[in-house]
Amino acid sequence: MFQPIVPDGGLVGWRFLQRTYDSQFETFTQSPVLQRDTDYFREKISSITTAEELVLDRRLLSVALGAFGLQDDIDNRYFIQKVLADGTNSDDALAMRLADTRYREMSESFGFGPAEFLKTGEPDFIEVIITRFQTSSFEVASGQQDDAMRVALYAQRKLAEIVTMDGSENTKWFTIMGDPPMRQLFEKALNLPSSVGQIDIDQQLVIFKNRATRLFGGIDLAQFADASAREDLIARYLLQDQIDNLSAGLSSNAIALTLLQS
């Protein structure tokens, strides 16, 4: 399978990846392995009517999980079946009780839950899942070269969705805090320690919003509806990631010189 080319870390690697994204993504999606998986999903998913049927077919489940960045759960079949079968209509549903919002999004997308509309037979649904799977797979493959690239690619598309979603500003912030790649990006861009996740969730929200006000001039996430604002946020994340990686073995002067040379 074609592996994305990321010649360097940080902003240099990111800018190269941005310039070559379309051609690299096209080559990646033409991989025989990926095409076999997507063709199988396109052919078989419409016959699936329950969560149990989905998790029993490993190839279908691989595409379904991969579309939401949950590919590491491929062997947690009972857990995923429960997430899907419970749906999202009840506050007691498993997906609604998990901190990671990607499970909720996946469960909602399939519609296996009680009193939900089953979507597996809908042509639009099938193509949306396949596109998401291809995109997510490319992000994961890029992350094998440099994990910061995976986070940056994910954030570039996901943040645009979050800022336009229905709900209050707090709901959007909680969504970011509950989505691991988005949280990783914001924690680093805001220069927050990962240990902040150990305190009460409402206190975390206050910390995120206070730091955002200091760095971005406000807590309104609508500012990131603008592509240039998203790019600035990603650049801040990548620079901080470089600093963190360099700081282990270099002096502050050497770090500054390295970043300037990049």
C-alpha positions in Angstrom: 0.0 0.0 0.0 1.2 3.5 -0.8 2.5 5.3 2.2 2.1 9.1 2.3 5.3 11.1 1.9 6.2 13.4 4.8 9.8 14.6 4.2 10.1 16.5 7.5 8.3 17.3 10.7 6.6 20.5 11.8 5.6 23.2 9.5 8.0 22.1 6.7 6.4 18.7 6.5 2.9 20.1 6.9 3.3 22.6 4.0 4.6 19.8 1.8 1.7 17.6 2.7 -0.7 20.4 2.0 0.8 21.1 -1.4 0.8 17.4 -2.5 -2.4 16.3 -0.7 -4.6 15.8 -3.7 -2.1 13.7 -5.7 -1.0 11.7 -2.6 -4.6 11.0 -1.5 -5.6 9.9 -5.0 -2.7 7.5 -5.2 -3.4 6.2 -1.7 -7.1 5.5 -2.4 -6.1 3.5 -5.6 -4.3 1.0 -3.5 -5.7 -2.5 -4.2 -6.1 -3.3 -0.5 -8.1 -0.2 0.1 -10.2 -0.6 -3.0 -11.0 -4.2 -2.0 -12.2 -3.1 1.4 -14.4 -0.3 0.0 -15.8 -2.4 -2.7 -16.8 -5.1 -0.2 -18.4 -2.5 2.1 -20.3 -1.0 -0.9 -21.6 -4.5 -1.9 -22.4 -5.9 1.6 -23.4 -3.2 4.0 -27.0 -2.7 2.7 -27.8 -6.3 3.8 -26.8 -5.5 7.4 -29.8 -4.6 9.7 -28.4 -5.1 13.2 -25.4 -4.1 15.2 -24.7 -7.8 15.8 -24.5 -8.6 12.1 -22.1 -5.7 11.5 -19.6 -6.8 14.3 -19.7 -10.4 13.1 -18.3 -9.3 9.7 -14.7 -8.2 10.4 -14.2 -6.6 7.0 -17.3 -4.5 7.2 -16.5 -3.6 10.8 -13.0 -2.5 9.8 -14.4 0.1 7.4 -17.1 1.2 9.8 -14.6 1.8 12.7 -11.9 3.3 10.4 -14.4 5.9 9.1 -14.6 7.3 12.6 -10.9 6.9 13.6 -11.8 4.0 15.9 -9.9 1.3 14.1 -8.1 0.2 17.3 -11.4 -1.2 18.6 -11.5 -3.9 15.9 -11.2 -6.6 18.5 -13.6 -5.1 21.0 -16.7 -6.5 19.3 -19.0 -6.7 22.2 -18.3 -3.2 23.2 -18.8 -1.8 19.7 -22.0 -3.9 19.4 -23.3 -2.3 22.6 -22.4 1.2 21.4 -24.3 0.7 18.1 -27.3 -1.3 19.5 -28.0 1.3 22.2 -28.2 4.1 19.7 -28.1 7.7 20.9 -31.8 8.5 21.8 -31.4 7.8 25.5 -29.0 9.5 28.0 -28.3 6.0 29.3 -27.1 4.7 26.0 -23.5 3.6 26.1 -22.3 6.0 23.4 -23.9 8.9 25.3 -22.0 8.0 28.5 -18.6 7.8 26.9 -16.2 10.8 27.0 -15.0 10.1 23.4 -17.6 11.7 21.2 -16.6 9.6 18.1 -18.6 6.7 19.4 -21.7 8.8 19.6 -21.1 10.0 16.1 -20.7 6.5 14.7 -23.7 5.1 16.5 -25.8 8.0 15.3 -24.6 7.5 11.7 -25.6 3.9 11.5 -29.0 4.1 13.2 -29.2 0.7 14.8 -30.6 2.0 18.1 -34.2 1.8 19.3 -36.6 4.0 17.4 -33.8 5.2 15.1 -33.8 5.3 11.3 -31.6 2.5 9.9 -29.3 4.0 7.3 -27.2 1.0 6.0 -29.4 0.7 2.9 -29.1 4.4 1.9 -26.8 5.0 -1.1 -25.7 8.4 0.3 -24.8 6.8 3.6 -22.7 4.2 2.0 -20.6 6.7 0.0 -20.3 9.0 3.0 -18.8 6.2 5.1 -16.5 5.1 2.4 -15.2 8.7 1.8 -14.7 9.0 5.6 -12.9 5.7 5.7 -10.5 6.7 2.9 -9.8 10.1 4.5 -9.3 8.7 7.9 -7.1 5.9 6.6 -4.9 8.5 4.8 -4.6 10.4 8.1 -3.6 7.3 10.0 -1.0 6.4 7.3 0.4 10.0 7.5 0.6 9.6 11.3 2.8 6.6 10.8 5.4 9.0 9.4 4.7 11.7 11.9 1.8 11.6 14.4 1.5 15.4 14.4 0.5 15.2 10.7 -2.4 12.8 11.6 -3.7 15.2 14.2 -3.3 18.2 11.9 -5.1 16.6 9.0 -7.9 15.4 11.2 -8.3 18.8 12.8 -8.3 20.6 9.5 -11.5 18.8 8.4 -13.1 18.2 11.8 -12.9 21.6 13.3 -14.9 23.1 10.4 -17.7 20.6 11.2 -17.6 21.4 15.0 -17.8 25.1 14.7 -21.0 25.0 12.5 -22.8 22.3 14.5 -26.0 23.1 16.4 -25.6 23.7 20.1 -24.2 26.2 22.6 -20.6 27.3 22.7 -20.0 25.1 25.7 -21.4 22.1 23.8 -18.9 22.7 21.1 -16.0 23.0 23.6 -17.1 19.8 25.3 -17.1 18.1 21.8 -13.6 19.2 21.2 -12.5 18.1 24.7 -14.2 14.7 24.1 -12.6 14.1 20.7 -9.0 12.7 21.4 -7.3 14.1 18.3 -9.0 17.5 18.6 -8.2 17.6 22.3 -4.6 16.8 21.6 -4.4 19.7 19.1 -6.0 22.2 21.4 -4.1 21.1 24.5 -0.8 21.6 22.7 -1.8 24.8 20.8 -3.0 26.3 24.1 0.2 25.0 25.8 -1.8 23.0 28.4 -0.4 19.9 30.1 -2.2 16.6 29.3 -2.7 16.2 33.1 -5.4 18.8 32.8 -7.7 15.9 31.7 -7.5 14.5 35.3 -9.5 17.3 36.9 -13.3 17.9 36.9 -14.7 18.4 33.4 -16.3 21.7 34.2 -13.1 23.0 35.6 -11.3 21.8 32.4 -13.8 23.9 30.4 -12.9 27.0 32.3 -9.2 26.4 31.8 -9.6 25.8 28.0 -11.8 28.9 27.6 -9.5 31.1 29.7 -6.4 30.1 27.7 -8.3 30.5 24.4 -9.3 34.1 25.5 -5.6 34.9 26.2 -4.3 33.5 22.9 -7.1 34.0 20.5 -8.9 37.0 21.9 -12.1 35.1 22.8 -13.8 31.8 23.3 -16.1 31.9 20.2 -15.1 28.9 18.1 -16.8 30.4 15.1 -13.5 32.2 14.4 -12.2 28.9 13.2 -14.8 28.7 10.4 -12.3 30.8 8.5 -9.7 28.6 6.8 -6.8 30.9 7.6 -7.7 30.9 11.4 -7.7 27.1 11.3 -4.3 27.1 9.6 -2.9 29.5 12.2 -4.2 27.1 15.0 -2.6 24.1 13.3 0.6 26.0 12.8 0.6 26.9 16.6 0.1 23.2 17.4 2.9 22.0 15.0 5.4 24.6 16.4 4.6 23.6 20.0 5.0 19.9 19.0 8.4 20.7 17.5 9.4 22.6 20.7 8.3 19.7 22.8 10.3 17.2 20.7 13.4 19.3 20.5 13.4 20.4 24.2 14.5 17.0 25.4 18.0 17.4 24.0 18.6 21.0 23.0 19.1 24.4 24.7 16.5 27.1 24.2 18.8 29.0 21.8 19.4 25.8 19.7 15.6 25.3 19.6 15.0 28.8 18.4 17.6 28.4 15.7 16.2 25.1 14.5 12.7 26.6 14.3 13.9 29.6 12.4 15.8 27.4 9.9 12.5 25.5 9.4 
